[in-house]
Amino acid sequence: MNANAMVNMGLIYKHQNGIDDALKMFKAAKQHEPGNVAAIVNIGCIEFEEYQHFDQAAILFLDALEIKPDDEEALCNLALALKKTTYIDYAKMAFEEAVNVSPGNTFILTNYMMFLLEQQNFEQFNKVIPHARRVMDRQELETIQKLHDEFKEAIDGTAGKTKPEDERASSSHASSKGGLKNFSNSLRQNLIKKMTLNNQSAAMP
């Protein structure tokens, strides 16, 4: 059985909620073919979705992007994993690159716009709206617009308690200039360091 067949078998197991068997199959595919992006991404998805190992998942998605920098699934999943960590600025970069790679992918676009709302980045959200109108259907657009209005109403009701737009932007650790690729190595090192510290803390009596 080749690596792609193993990945397909793993997806079948995952669909049937056989997560342990799926993970074993994806890892077997990766061992058989270390550069198999689908195997790496699917291992990352299980680490993220099933075990909430967000740092480990992000590292795996970064590994996949080292092999295939324009993989939209790896980029989107990297963004989703990073937004669960303290690396929010990198999550934004990953979302933006995912949208650039696959501008018609409404799943990616919806998650990016939800992320912008969660970060109260209404200015960027409004910049994305014209593109959303071109690729989203009416129901999707109405849903995301309604969420925007609800977020905005909630924030307006807590005036003075949130950081201004420009202050949030200036607090970002990474500039988007040059893209995510320029920061992938340092991001990976920081994630590994954080994982190591967490593991050491967990091991302490």
C-alpha positions as CSV (number, residue, x, y, z in Angstrom):
1,M,0.0,0.0,0.0
2,N,1.5,3.4,-1.0
3,A,1.3,6.5,1.1
4,N,-1.7,8.1,-0.7
5,A,-3.7,4.9,-0.2
6,M,-2.8,4.9,3.5
7,V,-4.0,8.5,3.7
8,N,-7.3,7.6,2.0
9,M,-7.7,4.7,4.4
10,G,-7.0,7.0,7.3
11,L,-9.7,9.4,6.1
12,I,-12.2,6.5,6.0
13,Y,-11.3,5.6,9.6
14,K,-11.6,9.3,10.6
15,H,-15.0,9.5,9.0
16,Q,-16.1,6.5,11.0
17,N,-14.8,8.1,14.2
18,G,-11.9,5.6,14.4
19,I,-9.5,8.4,15.4
20,D,-6.8,6.1,16.8
21,D,-6.7,4.0,13.7
22,A,-6.8,7.0,11.5
23,L,-3.8,8.6,13.3
24,K,-1.9,5.3,13.0
25,M,-2.6,5.2,9.2
26,F,-1.6,8.9,8.7
27,K,1.6,8.3,10.6
28,A,2.3,5.1,8.6
29,A,1.9,7.2,5.4
30,K,4.3,9.8,6.7
31,Q,6.8,7.2,7.6
32,H,6.5,5.6,4.2
33,E,6.7,8.9,2.4
34,P,8.1,11.7,4.7
35,G,7.2,14.4,2.2
36,N,3.5,13.4,1.9
37,V,1.7,16.7,2.6
38,A,-1.7,15.1,3.0
39,A,-0.4,12.8,5.7
40,I,1.3,15.6,7.6
41,V,-1.8,17.9,7.4
42,N,-4.1,15.1,8.6
43,I,-1.9,14.3,11.6
44,G,-2.0,18.0,12.4
45,C,-5.8,18.1,12.1
46,I,-6.2,15.3,14.6
47,E,-3.8,16.9,17.0
48,F,-5.8,20.1,16.7
49,E,-9.4,18.8,16.6
50,E,-9.2,15.8,18.8
51,Y,-6.5,16.5,21.3
52,Q,-6.4,20.3,21.3
53,H,-2.6,20.2,20.9
54,F,-2.6,23.5,19.1
55,D,1.2,24.1,19.2
56,Q,2.0,20.6,17.9
57,A,-0.6,21.0,15.2
58,A,0.8,24.3,14.1
59,I,4.3,22.8,13.8
60,L,2.9,20.0,11.6
61,F,1.1,22.5,9.4
62,L,4.4,24.5,9.1
63,D,6.2,21.3,8.1
64,A,3.6,20.7,5.4
65,L,4.1,24.3,4.1
66,E,7.9,23.8,3.9
67,I,7.1,21.1,1.4
68,K,4.2,22.9,-0.4
69,P,4.1,26.6,0.5
70,D,0.8,27.2,-1.3
71,D,-1.2,24.4,0.2
72,E,-4.5,26.1,1.1
73,E,-5.5,23.4,3.6
74,A,-2.3,23.6,5.5
75,L,-2.4,27.5,5.5
76,C,-6.0,27.6,6.7
77,N,-5.5,24.9,9.4
78,L,-2.3,26.7,10.5
79,A,-4.3,29.9,11.0
80,L,-7.0,28.1,12.9
81,A,-4.4,26.4,15.2
82,L,-2.4,29.6,15.8
83,K,-5.5,31.6,16.7
84,K,-5.8,29.3,19.7
85,T,-2.3,30.3,20.8
86,T,-0.7,33.6,21.7
87,Y,0.5,34.0,18.1
88,I,-2.5,35.9,16.8
89,D,-0.5,38.0,14.4
90,Y,0.9,34.9,12.7
91,A,-2.7,33.5,12.5
92,K,-3.7,36.7,10.6
93,M,-0.8,36.2,8.2
94,A,-1.7,32.6,7.6
95,F,-5.4,33.4,6.9
96,E,-4.4,36.2,4.5
97,E,-2.0,33.9,2.6
98,A,-4.7,31.2,2.5
99,V,-7.2,33.7,1.0
100,N,-4.6,34.8,-1.6
101,V,-3.8,31.2,-2.6
102,S,-7.5,30.2,-2.9
103,P,-9.6,33.4,-3.2
104,G,-12.8,31.5,-4.1
105,N,-12.7,29.2,-1.1
106,T,-15.6,30.4,1.0
107,F,-14.7,28.2,4.0
108,I,-11.3,29.9,4.3
109,L,-12.8,33.3,3.7
110,T,-15.6,32.8,6.3
111,N,-13.1,31.7,8.9
112,Y,-10.8,34.7,8.1
113,M,-13.7,37.1,8.5
114,M,-14.8,35.5,11.7
115,F,-11.3,35.8,13.0
116,L,-11.3,39.5,12.1
117,L,-14.5,40.0,14.0
118,E,-13.1,38.1,17.0
119,Q,-10.1,40.4,17.0
120,Q,-12.4,43.4,16.6
121,N,-10.6,44.3,13.4
122,F,-13.6,45.9,11.7
123,E,-11.5,48.0,9.4
124,Q,-9.9,45.0,7.7
125,F,-13.3,43.2,7.8
126,N,-14.8,46.0,5.7
127,K,-11.9,45.9,3.3
128,V,-12.7,42.2,2.7
129,I,-16.4,42.6,2.2
130,P,-16.2,43.6,-1.6
131,H,-14.3,40.3,-2.3
132,A,-16.8,38.4,-0.1
133,R,-19.7,39.8,-2.2
134,R,-18.0,38.3,-5.3
135,V,-17.5,34.8,-4.0
136,M,-20.1,34.1,-1.3
137,D,-23.7,33.3,-1.9
138,R,-26.4,35.5,-0.5
139,Q,-27.1,33.4,2.6
140,E,-23.4,33.2,3.6
141,L,-23.0,36.9,3.1
142,E,-26.1,37.8,5.1
143,T,-24.9,35.5,8.0
144,I,-21.4,37.0,8.2
145,Q,-22.8,40.6,7.9
146,K,-25.3,39.9,10.7
147,L,-22.4,38.6,12.9
148,H,-20.5,41.8,12.1
149,D,-23.5,43.9,13.2
150,E,-23.8,41.9,16.4
151,F,-20.1,42.1,17.2
152,K,-20.1,45.9,16.5
153,E,-23.1,46.5,18.7
154,A,-21.6,44.5,21.5
155,I,-18.3,46.5,21.2
156,D,-20.1,49.8,21.0
157,G,-21.9,48.9,24.2
158,T,-18.5,48.5,26.0
159,A,-16.9,51.7,24.7
160,G,-13.6,52.5,26.4
161,K,-13.1,48.9,27.5
162,T,-11.4,47.7,24.3
163,K,-8.2,48.7,22.6
164,P,-8.4,51.1,19.7
165,E,-7.8,49.7,16.2
166,D,-4.4,51.3,15.8
167,E,-3.2,50.2,19.2
168,R,-4.1,46.6,18.5
169,A,-2.3,46.7,15.2
170,S,0.9,48.2,16.8
171,S,1.0,45.4,19.4
172,S,1.5,42.8,16.7
173,H,4.8,40.9,17.1
174,A,5.3,40.2,13.4
175,S,5.1,42.4,10.3
176,S,3.3,40.8,7.3
177,K,6.0,42.2,5.0
178,G,7.5,39.3,3.1
179,G,4.8,36.9,4.1
180,L,4.6,34.0,6.5
181,K,7.5,32.1,5.0
182,N,10.0,34.7,6.3
183,F,8.9,34.0,9.9
184,S,8.2,30.2,9.7
185,N,11.5,29.1,11.2
186,S,11.4,31.5,14.2
187,L,7.7,30.6,14.7
188,R,8.5,26.9,14.7
189,Q,11.3,27.4,17.2
190,N,9.0,29.5,19.5
191,L,6.3,26.8,19.3
192,I,8.8,24.0,20.1
193,K,10.2,26.0,23.0
194,K,6.7,26.6,24.3
195,M,5.8,22.9,24.0
196,T,8.9,21.9,25.8
197,L,8.2,24.3,28.7
198,N,4.6,23.0,28.9
199,N,5.8,19.4,28.9
200,Q,8.3,20.1,31.7
201,S,5.6,21.8,33.7
202,A,3.3,18.9,33.3
203,A,6.0,16.5,34.4
204,M,6.7,18.3,37.6
205,P,5.3,16.6,40.7
